[in-house]
Amino acid sequence: MHIFQTIRESVLVPVHPAGWPFISLFAIGTAILSVLWEPFFFPGLVLTLWCVYFFRNPVRTTPDRGGLVIAPADGRVLSVEDLPAPAEMDLPEASYTRVAIFMNVFDVHVNRMPMAGEIIDKFYFPGAFLNASLDKASEQNERLGLVIRTDHGPVIGCIQIAGLVARRILCDVAEGDTLSTGEHYGIIRFGSRVDVWLPKPVKVLAIPGQRTIAGETMIADFNRGARANETGTAR
């Protein structure tokens, strides 16, 4: 029963629209090749189901409170560091904390808004396809970034970074768009990373090694950061 429950929860969920061309290609290819060579049916079926699994887009319940920063990606927190913001993002002058989240090929790859707000800038940089878990990937890999003026006040940055296997970043929003916290804004094929840049004062809740769920996991809180700053104990 546990096996069937796992399959039901992992596979029988909504699929991101970007996945249907691939799923159709796998399914049609499996049907044609199985007619030509019957033993291909089972491995072809497995590959088709894996494609459905990769592009799954499960329903998420997003915390609804001003000041919270929600994980934009499923995966593992690689690092939480105080670093200068990338020059190409043109973020306001401030001290920043970067939360880096790495997605492997088994994670959900649909990316979600970390905070509600307006997209005030969108940029794309071609680059290499190094292992996204490497720190230099944030500067050398292909990437697409958003600058978000949040409804709560702070301007934050969010960067999709291609990885060793990922060769395609899709971002469905444009400058001027207004989105809610947890709303879909893109997807990366097939395994990569998302960095979130947060201005101080902010209370970072994520820790390296932690698993995150896009649209649900709280990774930071600007309200708690402001209170800590008033008492002189902000991060």
ABEGO torsion letter per residue (X at the ends): XAAAAAAAAAABBBBBAAAAAAAAAAAAAAAAAAAABAAAAAAAAAAAAAAAAAABBBBBBBBBBBGBBBBABBEBBABBBBBBBBAAAGBBBBBBBBBBBBBBAABBABBBBABBEBBABBBBBBBBBBBAABAAAAAABBBBBBBBBBAAGBBBBBBBBBBAABABBBBABBBGBBBBBGBBAEBBOBEBBBBBBBBOBBBBABBBGBBBBBGABBABBAAAAAAAAAAGABX
